[in-house]
Amino acid sequence: MPDQALIDTGLTGATGAPLRYTPHDFRRLFITDAVLNGLPPHIAQVIAGH
């Protein structure tokens, strides 16, 4: 079960349900972190395929 590792952390959302992430969530996190740490937005756009 792919979500088991996240469930095992015990982290929950505002409703008390275990957190759940999808591959797309990690894509957004990567791009956001890259831009906030100095990657020019137009380069992030190319990396994201937009």
C-alpha positions in Angstrom: 0.0 0.0 0.0 1.8 3.2 -1.2 0.1 5.4 1.5 1.3 3.2 4.4 4.6 5.0 4.9 2.8 8.4 5.2 0.2 6.9 7.5 3.0 5.5 9.7 4.3 9.0 10.3 1.2 9.8 12.2 0.8 13.2 10.4 -2.8 14.3 9.9 -4.6 17.1 8.2 -7.0 19.6 9.8 -9.8 16.9 9.8 -7.6 14.4 11.6 -7.4 12.2 8.6 -3.9 10.9 7.5 -2.1 13.1 5.0 -2.1 11.8 1.4 0.2 12.9 -1.4 0.2 12.2 -5.1 3.1 12.4 -7.6 1.7 15.7 -8.8 1.9 17.2 -5.3 5.7 16.5 -5.3 6.0 18.2 -8.7 4.3 21.3 -7.3 6.5 21.2 -4.2 9.7 20.9 -6.3 8.8 23.8 -8.6 7.7 26.1 -5.7 10.9 25.3 -3.7 13.1 25.9 -6.8 11.5 29.3 -7.5 11.6 30.4 -3.9 15.3 29.5 -3.8 16.3 31.6 -6.8 15.4 29.6 -10.0 14.0 32.1 -12.5 10.3 31.5 -13.1 10.8 31.2 -16.9 13.2 28.3 -16.3 10.8 26.6 -13.9 8.2 27.0 -16.6 10.4 25.1 -19.0 11.2 22.4 -16.4 7.4 21.9 -15.8 6.7 21.7 -19.5 4.5 24.8 -19.6 
